[in-house]
Amino acid sequence: MQQPAVPELAHTHARPIHWLATATAVAGVVALSSLVQSHEATAAQTPGTGTKAAPAAPAAPPTTAGVDFPLECGPVQAAVKRTATGDVDGDGRPETLAVVHCDAPMGTPPDALYVLTQGPHDTEPRVVATLIDPKSRNTVTQVAVHDGTVRATLLGYSNDSVPACCPDTKQTVKWQWKDGVFVRSAPVNAHAV
């Protein structure tokens, strides 16, 4: 067997104490670098450097509390009968549909259907559209938003001689946001009740 030309050196044989000393030295360098590093350094990239910003939390739909509805009720207050929520204009923020009538102690007051919105910088919700005017004498029994379409079921009257207590027609109508306005479609299923 031939002998190596260079004699073996003591430091070429790693012993556990050598590994321990190396690990301690590396840990010391890492600890020292974290103390010396500036406070502005972060591991996250800033927006615009190839990362997408985290999606914002979905906006909450506007509430009806404190809204001044454009409804003349005389000595009684306006009462919210039912609501539905959804993004009806495609802006990514939900709107609230509010069925409102005068809180009369007797009779069947007609309903109105309003669209409420609240932008990111608005302090209060506001009425932006009237889908059903109370002058039409309708009662809204259902309202819903599905895929941006507003649907409502209405009870109404075939003529002015039908008493307010007893609506005699029922229809389902829908509205869609088109070119900056709500467009009402023909009744889906109008019939006598």
Helices and strands as residue ranges (DSSP letters): G 10-12, H 16-36, E 78-86, E 95-102, E 112-117, E 126-132, G 134-136, E 139-146, E 149-156, E 169-178, E 181-184, E 191-192
